[in-house]
Every structure is written in C-alpha cells, then in structure tokens.
C-alpha cells in the first residue's frame, strides 16, 4: 500500500518536473478543459480552468487521491470513527447540520445530542425575540465573548448575513487587549445587552479575562441579581458557569467531537441566531448540509472539495507556491479570509504524519486575504509581478442586495479582470506598442519596458454564487471545511488537533505574575528577561 502511495506521489512529481509544468495559457485551448475543471456543488460554481492542471496532471492527482484513500477516510469520518487519533475523538461537524438520526460517534447518537441543543437554542431565541414585543426586557444588542473558533466563524457569518431590521445587533469581543472592550462598551446599554461567554471549558484565559470585565460592567449598571439574566454561556462546564453567575437554563453546550474552528454551526453560533433570527441560522445549517451531501456522494473527479484540495497539493508541493490569497468581492465577506486562516492554517500547520514521522513534503500554505477591490490597492502588486506566484481564490456574488447597480458591475468587472490579468500577463510586444502609441521616445520605452512586464500564468480559482444569503454562505464555508479534510488525508496529517497553540498559552501563564508591579522575572532566555525588565521600567516599576 505504501509503495502504491509513493508511486502515485512520484508520478505527480514527475509531471511537475516537465518543462512548462506551471504554464496555464497553453492549456486554455483544450476543448474538454471546462468539463473537467468547472464544477457545481449546490449554488457554488467553481472554475479551476485558470490553474495549470492539465488533463494528465489532474488524472495523476486523482490517482493519488485514490491511493491515499481520501474518500474512504471521508466515509470513516461520517461513520463517527475516531479519526482525530491524537485526541481519540470523532470529527462530526457534519452532524451539527445533519438530519436527526444521521450521525453516531461510536455508540453515541450524535444527531440526537445536536438536535436537543438546537431545540433549546431555538426556544431561547424565541423567548428573547418575543420579549421585544410583550413588555419584558428588550435586548437590542448581543455581545459574544470568545476567541479563535468561538469568535471567527460566528463573527464572519453575522457580518455577512445581518441586514437592517433583523432582531439584534451583534458585537464580538475576542482580543484580551482592554482597548477592544473600551471601544465597544460606549455604544452599549447594559439594560439592553445580552452577553454570551463562549468557552467549552470556561477556562480560556483571554475569554475569561474579558468575561469578568463585561460581567463587572453589567453588575455596575444593573446590580448583581439582575446581571445574571443577561449572561449566557456556551460551554460544557456547568460548575464553572454556575459559579460565574449564569443561570443553568442559559447554558448551551457542544461535544468534544466538534473542533473549535468547525463549531459555528453549534451553540457557538447562537450569536448569529440571536442577531439575524432563527430562520437565517437554520438556512445557514441547511446550506452547509447541501455541500455535505455533495461531498459525501460525488465521485473523485466531480467532488469539488477534493478537486480544490488537489489543486492546492499541485501548487504547494509540486510548484513550490507556499501561500494563497482569498479575495472575496463582497464587503459582507470581509472576515471570510480571517475565518479561513484558522480553518486551514490551524488544521494543516503540521510537521509530522499521523504516525508521528516527519512529513515528506510541505503541508499547509499561508492563507491571507482582503475584500476586493481593497486588495487591488494593497497587496495585488505582489501577485502580479512578484517573484513567486501566489494562487488566488476569487469569490464573486452575481447579485447584490442593494440597488447600486453601477457599483456592483464595477465590483464584478474588477474581480473578473484580476483573474484574467493574472492569467494573461503583459508581454514586451504589447507593452512596447502601448508606450509607442503614447508618443514615448525609443530610449524611454526600452528603459521602462522591464518594469511594465507582467509574467502571467499566475493561477486563480473563481467561485461564483448567485447571491449571498445564509444558504449560500453555509455552502461556501462547508466547501472549505471539506477541502481541509481532503488535504489532511492527502498529506496524512491530523487536521483536527492543534497542539501548536499550547506552548504559548503555558508560557503566558508563567509570565503574567512576573509582570505584576514589583515582581521579578523567572528563568527565561536573555532576550525575554531583558524585555521584562524594560517593561517594568516603562511602567514605572
């Protein structure tokens, strides 16, 4: 089996060594290219034709996926097997949006657990929203206190989906920097604010530091007895939530087979349901389920998450492109790149295989992004003329939810133009003719010519959705979740643990008391010791 896998890798690597393997323009005349590389899954149309995946390369990559047993691993995940081997856990974020009875984690009925929580969340939302019309506390704002997966996913979704007239305004407090709360609190009325504390263990240091700040603010404005009715916990630690003052009926949990970066579909998404309404949250779940069904049923050559993962393997491992840009041409998706940074980089930033051996080739790329057209006036210069190609995912929304049609045409035109420019580039003949037509003399033309050339053959994938609503957003997010799964299987790494975040947390716990007034530094490297001393000096210690 191992020999077959290495042979499949070797075949792809052999194709990557072919002269011109990264070229895209020569492939565009292939009549069957669109049939192979344009795929639809639900409402998402993905165009991978502007990559250097030739028919031969794609076939070799699909053979690699078969040799690695990617779809067999997918089925093991769906059966609730403990594929998160370092923590001995199932990986069942699909159960969070699945129908009743569809998923088990070992002998546990995962779907029953999920739907019990969803029923409780729905009832709570109905109570909060109903209070707005029957004379009880009228909550106008919800503050979600969390970090990482307890913040990035729901914040991204709420920003994308909230429209004027929806039930509440959502605010997200993640950074332990007190300036974040200082800036937020002045726009809030404690009597009208509901506070969610999102931490599975109710011990996350940054989250609990912020939670105490906000609880003190509630108590100062409302009194201790009243403040408790404004607190909600998204946690499984009932003892800690009770000690914090959260009524038991306002605690919503989730299981350990839900990874933080895949948890926006769980109780962690309660802020989205409160802000946007339950029907919107349910549509988000339903949209994700549409992509789940595609992923669980489509064969390799038609499976969109797998095809996107194979393109990434080709770019990262075979062509040596270590980064990828995510460019959503919709302001409402401004936080989408940040969410994908965690989903992908926390999952795939691994240096050992499932068996604990060093990986044989690079794994996760660096993911970054910004909404178009802002990105064009920020970092796109590097994508067009930099020394190393940066593959780009360009997300387009065909129809806006506003009436400014000319703006939207410009937005779409810019997204299409960036993909076309990355592909085409500009050669010397074209640039020379353009400068000569403007009357420039020969010497100036030759001096400027090298600076104005674009190499082209820069890869991009275009994702087109008809409009941005809860269902299409759910499909889009789930697409990338499943892509991450496929990459984990292809690279033979555990995409569902994150041990790399632990060391910094442990060291911070040691350093906090050493930064107190009058404290002394412990045993550290010389640089850290000197920085502690300088901080004490600057703070008047």
C-alpha angles and dihedrals in degrees: 000000000000090000090054092051093049090047089054091050090047092053092054091046091051090055090048089057091057111111109263093016091146095049117115107174096068089056097055094085093062105118094209096047097097092050091055101038107032110077136172124210114175106313095338118103111192122194114196095165091106091069128084093251102134120190090259093048093047091051091051092049091049089051088053090052090052092047090050090048094231096164092044088054088048089056091049089054091050091050089058097248116161096258090156089082100175091059098029093236139135118239108225112153085133088067089062090070100026130106123266114284095016103110138042131184102210104304093340118105096232093181093056090053091049096049093046088057093044090051090052092047092049092051091048092050090049090052094048094044092042091054088065090070105033103057100262125118107318106214112200099171137042121199116200113201112196143105137225110357090002089063115020100060100043092040091052092047096046092050091049097046108032115108131179111277095034116133104262144003115248125216127184125211113187113135113085087219105116090220088075092060092038090058094044103044098063091068094051135084112210090214090059100037127098114198124208118195108201114197123122093211095029087228104092101135100219093042095049092047089055092042091058091050092052095042089053089051091052092048092049091052101037110017126254096277095051095041092068093065088059094055127090126177127209096198147103096225101095093172092056095043091051091050089051090054103256115144110241091236088061097056118100120185141191134200131258091250087073111085115212095242090051096045106093088100091059132063085301086075093060091107089059092051092048095047100040103026133258095272090059092050091048090051088052089055092045092051092052089049089055089058091044090057091051092049093047096048111028118098119239098268092050099036106112099199089050093048091051090049092050090051088053092050089051092050099041104035104027106031098030099237104152100183140050130199123216112205116182110189092209124082090216088066093056091123095043094094091050091052091049091049089065097038091053108027097042089046101043103029091106133133101188132058127239086270093055096252124130112271115254096222141014117296127190120021125220108266121205137154153152134201118275131273091029091060091059089063093042121040106348090098087073092050092053102040107010122120097249122047115243114205112224134207108210115196117200129186111204098203126037128212092231135070098239095109097168091055091051093050089053091049094051092043090054093050092049091044094053092054091046093047092049088053101041104037118180123273129207095261093054094045094045092051091049094051093044090051088058090056099253115159120247095254093053091046093055093044094052098036099089092050094054100049120110115199095210121192088103110149126238137167118211119210114194125190125179095233138341112257135131095278096050092043090052090052093048095050094045090050090061092043090057092044088057090051091052092049091050089053093046093049093039093232131131104256092183107064128067110195090153092077094058104074096057090049092052093048092047089055089056094046099049096075091041089061093055116111111281095008123134127228117254128216109316139138114285093256094054092044091052092047091052090052092049092049090053090050093049091048092052097257 
